[in-house]
Amino acid sequence: MAKTDFKTIDEYQNTFPAAVQERMQQIRRIIKEMAPEAEEVISYQIPAFRIGKQFLIYYSAYAKHISLSSPWSPALLKEFETELEGLKVSRSAIQLPSDKPLPTTFIKRLITFRKKECEAKK
């Protein structure tokens, strides 16, 4: 991926193969469904969504996974302990392997939880 001055999420996503684009588009649709007020932005040269000044979530694609990113709170990591088993997880990223179906129910719950966290910080 040579270009690193993305202005829109579409510009970012269009640099990937069709299958990866579709997975990212699924995540984008879920975010829009669960947090329609969230604004699409590019931050750190990857897609991000924010509500007001609070960043809801970021996502990015790699050769073998898509990462969902945010500074995860200890409460979030505890809430999703079961769903996170078997995934690579850090304090700021959750890797969703490309060779497994996208866990859409988990992503919906994650967005709902993050939305509540963002609203609590207002």
MODELLER restraints for C-alpha pairs under 7 A, 6 or more apart:
rsr = mdl.restraints
at = mdl.atoms
rsr.add(forms.Gaussian(group=physical.xy_distance, feature=features.Distance(at['CA:1:A'], at['CA:15:A']), mean=6.74, stdev=0.5))
rsr.add(forms.Gaussian(group=physical.xy_distance, feature=features.Distance(at['CA:4:A'], at['CA:45:A']), mean=6.42, stdev=0.5))
rsr.add(forms.Gaussian(group=physical.xy_distance, feature=features.Distance(at['CA:5:A'], at['CA:45:A']), mean=6.69, stdev=0.5))
rsr.add(forms.Gaussian(group=physical.xy_distance, feature=features.Distance(at['CA:6:A'], at['CA:12:A']), mean=5.99, stdev=0.5))
rsr.add(forms.Gaussian(group=physical.xy_distance, feature=features.Distance(at['CA:6:A'], at['CA:42:A']), mean=6.94, stdev=0.5))
rsr.add(forms.Gaussian(group=physical.xy_distance, feature=features.Distance(at['CA:6:A'], at['CA:45:A']), mean=6.07, stdev=0.5))
rsr.add(forms.Gaussian(group=physical.xy_distance, feature=features.Distance(at['CA:7:A'], at['CA:42:A']), mean=6.34, stdev=0.5))
rsr.add(forms.Gaussian(group=physical.xy_distance, feature=features.Distance(at['CA:8:A'], at['CA:41:A']), mean=6.67, stdev=0.5))
rsr.add(forms.Gaussian(group=physical.xy_distance, feature=features.Distance(at['CA:8:A'], at['CA:42:A']), mean=6.16, stdev=0.5))
rsr.add(forms.Gaussian(group=physical.xy_distance, feature=features.Distance(at['CA:9:A'], at['CA:42:A']), mean=6.54, stdev=0.5))
rsr.add(forms.Gaussian(group=physical.xy_distance, feature=features.Distance(at['CA:9:A'], at['CA:47:A']), mean=5.36, stdev=0.5))
rsr.add(forms.Gaussian(group=physical.xy_distance, feature=features.Distance(at['CA:12:A'], at['CA:46:A']), mean=6.95, stdev=0.5))
rsr.add(forms.Gaussian(group=physical.xy_distance, feature=features.Distance(at['CA:13:A'], at['CA:21:A']), mean=5.61, stdev=0.5))
rsr.add(forms.Gaussian(group=physical.xy_distance, feature=features.Distance(at['CA:14:A'], at['CA:21:A']), mean=6.81, stdev=0.5))
rsr.add(forms.Gaussian(group=physical.xy_distance, feature=features.Distance(at['CA:30:A'], at['CA:108:A']), mean=6.36, stdev=0.5))
rsr.add(forms.Gaussian(group=physical.xy_distance, feature=features.Distance(at['CA:31:A'], at['CA:111:A']), mean=6.61, stdev=0.5))
rsr.add(forms.Gaussian(group=physical.xy_distance, feature=features.Distance(at['CA:34:A'], at['CA:108:A']), mean=6.65, stdev=0.5))
rsr.add(forms.Gaussian(group=physical.xy_distance, feature=features.Distance(at['CA:34:A'], at['CA:111:A']), mean=6.62, stdev=0.5))
rsr.add(forms.Gaussian(group=physical.xy_distance, feature=features.Distance(at['CA:34:A'], at['CA:112:A']), mean=6.49, stdev=0.5))
rsr.add(forms.Gaussian(group=physical.xy_distance, feature=features.Distance(at['CA:37:A'], at['CA:51:A']), mean=6.71, stdev=0.5))
rsr.add(forms.Gaussian(group=physical.xy_distance, feature=features.Distance(at['CA:38:A'], at['CA:49:A']), mean=5.69, stdev=0.5))
rsr.add(forms.Gaussian(group=physical.xy_distance, feature=features.Distance(at['CA:38:A'], at['CA:50:A']), mean=5.20, stdev=0.5))
rsr.add(forms.Gaussian(group=physical.xy_distance, feature=features.Distance(at['CA:38:A'], at['CA:51:A']), mean=4.80, stdev=0.5))
rsr.add(forms.Gaussian(group=physical.xy_distance, feature=features.Distance(at['CA:39:A'], at['CA:49:A']), mean=5.33, stdev=0.5))
rsr.add(forms.Gaussian(group=physical.xy_distance, feature=features.Distance(at['CA:39:A'], at['CA:50:A']), mean=5.27, stdev=0.5))
rsr.add(forms.Gaussian(group=physical.xy_distance, feature=features.Distance(at['CA:39:A'], at['CA:51:A']), mean=6.32, stdev=0.5))
rsr.add(forms.Gaussian(group=physical.xy_distance, feature=features.Distance(at['CA:40:A'], at['CA:48:A']), mean=6.02, stdev=0.5))
rsr.add(forms.Gaussian(group=physical.xy_distance, feature=features.Distance(at['CA:40:A'], at['CA:49:A']), mean=4.75, stdev=0.5))
rsr.add(forms.Gaussian(group=physical.xy_distance, feature=features.Distance(at['CA:40:A'], at['CA:50:A']), mean=6.84, stdev=0.5))
rsr.add(forms.Gaussian(group=physical.xy_distance, feature=features.Distance(at['CA:41:A'], at['CA:47:A']), mean=6.13, stdev=0.5))
rsr.add(forms.Gaussian(group=physical.xy_distance, feature=features.Distance(at['CA:41:A'], at['CA:48:A']), mean=5.24, stdev=0.5))
rsr.add(forms.Gaussian(group=physical.xy_distance, feature=features.Distance(at['CA:41:A'], at['CA:49:A']), mean=5.90, stdev=0.5))
rsr.add(forms.Gaussian(group=physical.xy_distance, feature=features.Distance(at['CA:42:A'], at['CA:48:A']), mean=5.60, stdev=0.5))
rsr.add(forms.Gaussian(group=physical.xy_distance, feature=features.Distance(at['CA:46:A'], at['CA:58:A']), mean=6.99, stdev=0.5))
rsr.add(forms.Gaussian(group=physical.xy_distance, feature=features.Distance(at['CA:46:A'], at['CA:59:A']), mean=6.66, stdev=0.5))
rsr.add(forms.Gaussian(group=physical.xy_distance, feature=features.Distance(at['CA:46:A'], at['CA:60:A']), mean=5.90, stdev=0.5))
rsr.add(forms.Gaussian(group=physical.xy_distance, feature=features.Distance(at['CA:47:A'], at['CA:58:A']), mean=5.66, stdev=0.5))
rsr.add(forms.Gaussian(group=physical.xy_distance, feature=features.Distance(at['CA:47:A'], at['CA:59:A']), mean=5.69, stdev=0.5))
rsr.add(forms.Gaussian(group=physical.xy_distance, feature=features.Distance(at['CA:47:A'], at['CA:60:A']), mean=6.70, stdev=0.5))
rsr.add(forms.Gaussian(group=physical.xy_distance, feature=features.Distance(at['CA:48:A'], at['CA:57:A']), mean=5.72, stdev=0.5))
rsr.add(forms.Gaussian(group=physical.xy_distance, feature=features.Distance(at['CA:48:A'], at['CA:58:A']), mean=4.12, stdev=0.5))
rsr.add(forms.Gaussian(group=physical.xy_distance, feature=features.Distance(at['CA:48:A'], at['CA:59:A']), mean=6.48, stdev=0.5))
rsr.add(forms.Gaussian(group=physical.xy_distance, feature=features.Distance(at['CA:49:A'], at['CA:55:A']), mean=5.97, stdev=0.5))
rsr.add(forms.Gaussian(group=physical.xy_distance, feature=features.Distance(at['CA:49:A'], at['CA:56:A']), mean=5.49, stdev=0.5))
rsr.add(forms.Gaussian(group=physical.xy_distance, feature=features.Distance(at['CA:49:A'], at['CA:57:A']), mean=5.60, stdev=0.5))
rsr.add(forms.Gaussian(group=physical.xy_distance, feature=features.Distance(at['CA:49:A'], at['CA:58:A']), mean=6.44, stdev=0.5))
rsr.add(forms.Gaussian(group=physical.xy_distance, feature=features.Distance(at['CA:50:A'], at['CA:56:A']), mean=4.95, stdev=0.5))
rsr.add(forms.Gaussian(group=physical.xy_distance, feature=features.Distance(at['CA:54:A'], at['CA:118:A']), mean=5.93, stdev=0.5))
rsr.add(forms.Gaussian(group=physical.xy_distance, feature=features.Distance(at['CA:56:A'], at['CA:114:A']), mean=6.05, stdev=0.5))
rsr.add(forms.Gaussian(group=physical.xy_distance, feature=features.Distance(at['CA:56:A'], at['CA:115:A']), mean=6.35, stdev=0.5))
rsr.add(forms.Gaussian(group=physical.xy_distance, feature=features.Distance(at['CA:56:A'], at['CA:118:A']), mean=6.66, stdev=0.5))
rsr.add(forms.Gaussian(group=physical.xy_distance, feature=features.Distance(at['CA:57:A'], at['CA:68:A']), mean=6.92, stdev=0.5))
rsr.add(forms.Gaussian(group=physical.xy_distance, feature=features.Distance(at['CA:57:A'], at['CA:69:A']), mean=5.86, stdev=0.5))
rsr.add(forms.Gaussian(group=physical.xy_distance, feature=features.Distance(at['CA:57:A'], at['CA:70:A']), mean=5.40, stdev=0.5))
rsr.add(forms.Gaussian(group=physical.xy_distance, feature=features.Distance(at['CA:58:A'], at['CA:68:A']), mean=5.79, stdev=0.5))
rsr.add(forms.Gaussian(group=physical.xy_distance, feature=features.Distance(at['CA:58:A'], at['CA:69:A']), mean=4.86, stdev=0.5))
rsr.add(forms.Gaussian(group=physical.xy_distance, feature=features.Distance(at['CA:58:A'], at['CA:70:A']), mean=6.23, stdev=0.5))
rsr.add(forms.Gaussian(group=physical.xy_distance, feature=features.Distance(at['CA:59:A'], at['CA:66:A']), mean=6.95, stdev=0.5))
rsr.add(forms.Gaussian(group=physical.xy_distance, feature=features.Distance(at['CA:59:A'], at['CA:67:A']), mean=5.43, stdev=0.5))
rsr.add(forms.Gaussian(group=physical.xy_distance, feature=features.Distance(at['CA:59:A'], at['CA:68:A']), mean=4.52, stdev=0.5))
rsr.add(forms.Gaussian(group=physical.xy_distance, feature=features.Distance(at['CA:59:A'], at['CA:69:A']), mean=5.82, stdev=0.5))
rsr.add(forms.Gaussian(group=physical.xy_distance, feature=features.Distance(at['CA:60:A'], at['CA:66:A']), mean=5.64, stdev=0.5))
rsr.add(forms.Gaussian(group=physical.xy_distance, feature=features.Distance(at['CA:60:A'], at['CA:67:A']), mean=5.31, stdev=0.5))
rsr.add(forms.Gaussian(group=physical.xy_distance, feature=features.Distance(at['CA:60:A'], at['CA:68:A']), mean=6.84, stdev=0.5))
rsr.add(forms.Gaussian(group=physical.xy_distance, feature=features.Distance(at['CA:61:A'], at['CA:67:A']), mean=6.34, stdev=0.5))
rsr.add(forms.Gaussian(group=physical.xy_distance, feature=features.Distance(at['CA:64:A'], at['CA:97:A']), mean=5.96, stdev=0.5))
rsr.add(forms.Gaussian(group=physical.xy_distance, feature=features.Distance(at['CA:64:A'], at['CA:98:A']), mean=5.32, stdev=0.5))
rsr.add(forms.Gaussian(group=physical.xy_distance, feature=features.Distance(at['CA:65:A'], at['CA:95:A']), mean=5.96, stdev=0.5))
rsr.add(forms.Gaussian(group=physical.xy_distance, feature=features.Distance(at['CA:65:A'], at['CA:96:A']), mean=5.28, stdev=0.5))
rsr.add(forms.Gaussian(group=physical.xy_distance, feature=features.Distance(at['CA:65:A'], at['CA:97:A']), mean=4.24, stdev=0.5))
rsr.add(forms.Gaussian(group=physical.xy_distance, feature=features.Distance(at['CA:65:A'], at['CA:98:A']), mean=4.73, stdev=0.5))
rsr.add(forms.Gaussian(group=physical.xy_distance, feature=features.Distance(at['CA:66:A'], at['CA:95:A']), mean=5.74, stdev=0.5))
rsr.add(forms.Gaussian(group=physical.xy_distance, feature=features.Distance(at['CA:66:A'], at['CA:96:A']), mean=5.21, stdev=0.5))
rsr.add(forms.Gaussian(group=physical.xy_distance, feature=features.Distance(at['CA:66:A'], at['CA:97:A']), mean=6.58, stdev=0.5))
rsr.add(forms.Gaussian(group=physical.xy_distance, feature=features.Distance(at['CA:66:A'], at['CA:98:A']), mean=6.92, stdev=0.5))
rsr.add(forms.Gaussian(group=physical.xy_distance, feature=features.Distance(at['CA:67:A'], at['CA:93:A']), mean=6.05, stdev=0.5))
rsr.add(forms.Gaussian(group=physical.xy_distance, feature=features.Distance(at['CA:67:A'], at['CA:94:A']), mean=5.39, stdev=0.5))
rsr.add(forms.Gaussian(group=physical.xy_distance, feature=features.Distance(at['CA:67:A'], at['CA:95:A']), mean=4.45, stdev=0.5))
rsr.add(forms.Gaussian(group=physical.xy_distance, feature=features.Distance(at['CA:67:A'], at['CA:96:A']), mean=6.07, stdev=0.5))
rsr.add(forms.Gaussian(group=physical.xy_distance, feature=features.Distance(at['CA:68:A'], at['CA:93:A']), mean=5.60, stdev=0.5))
rsr.add(forms.Gaussian(group=physical.xy_distance, feature=features.Distance(at['CA:68:A'], at['CA:94:A']), mean=5.22, stdev=0.5))
rsr.add(forms.Gaussian(group=physical.xy_distance, feature=features.Distance(at['CA:68:A'], at['CA:95:A']), mean=6.57, stdev=0.5))
rsr.add(forms.Gaussian(group=physical.xy_distance, feature=features.Distance(at['CA:69:A'], at['CA:92:A']), mean=5.39, stdev=0.5))
rsr.add(forms.Gaussian(group=physical.xy_distance, feature=features.Distance(at['CA:69:A'], at['CA:93:A']), mean=4.34, stdev=0.5))
rsr.add(forms.Gaussian(group=physical.xy_distance, feature=features.Distance(at['CA:69:A'], at['CA:94:A']), mean=6.42, stdev=0.5))
rsr.add(forms.Gaussian(group=physical.xy_distance, feature=features.Distance(at['CA:70:A'], at['CA:92:A']), mean=5.03, stdev=0.5))
rsr.add(forms.Gaussian(group=physical.xy_distance, feature=features.Distance(at['CA:70:A'], at['CA:93:A']), mean=6.48, stdev=0.5))
rsr.add(forms.Gaussian(group=physical.xy_distance, feature=features.Distance(at['CA:71:A'], at['CA:91:A']), mean=6.15, stdev=0.5))
rsr.add(forms.Gaussian(group=physical.xy_distance, feature=features.Distance(at['CA:71:A'], at['CA:92:A']), mean=4.47, stdev=0.5))
rsr.add(forms.Gaussian(group=physical.xy_distance, feature=features.Distance(at['CA:72:A'], at['CA:91:A']), mean=5.54, stdev=0.5))
rsr.add(forms.Gaussian(group=physical.xy_distance, feature=features.Distance(at['CA:72:A'], at['CA:92:A']), mean=5.43, stdev=0.5))
rsr.add(forms.Gaussian(group=physical.xy_distance, feature=features.Distance(at['CA:87:A'], at['CA:95:A']), mean=6.26, stdev=0.5))
rsr.add(forms.Gaussian(group=physical.xy_distance, feature=features.Distance(at['CA:87:A'], at['CA:96:A']), mean=6.89, stdev=0.5))
rsr.add(forms.Gaussian(group=physical.xy_distance, feature=features.Distance(at['CA:88:A'], at['CA:94:A']), mean=6.04, stdev=0.5))
rsr.add(forms.Gaussian(group=physical.xy_distance, feature=features.Distance(at['CA:88:A'], at['CA:95:A']), mean=5.39, stdev=0.5))
rsr.add(forms.Gaussian(group=physical.xy_distance, feature=features.Distance(at['CA:89:A'], at['CA:95:A']), mean=6.45, stdev=0.5))
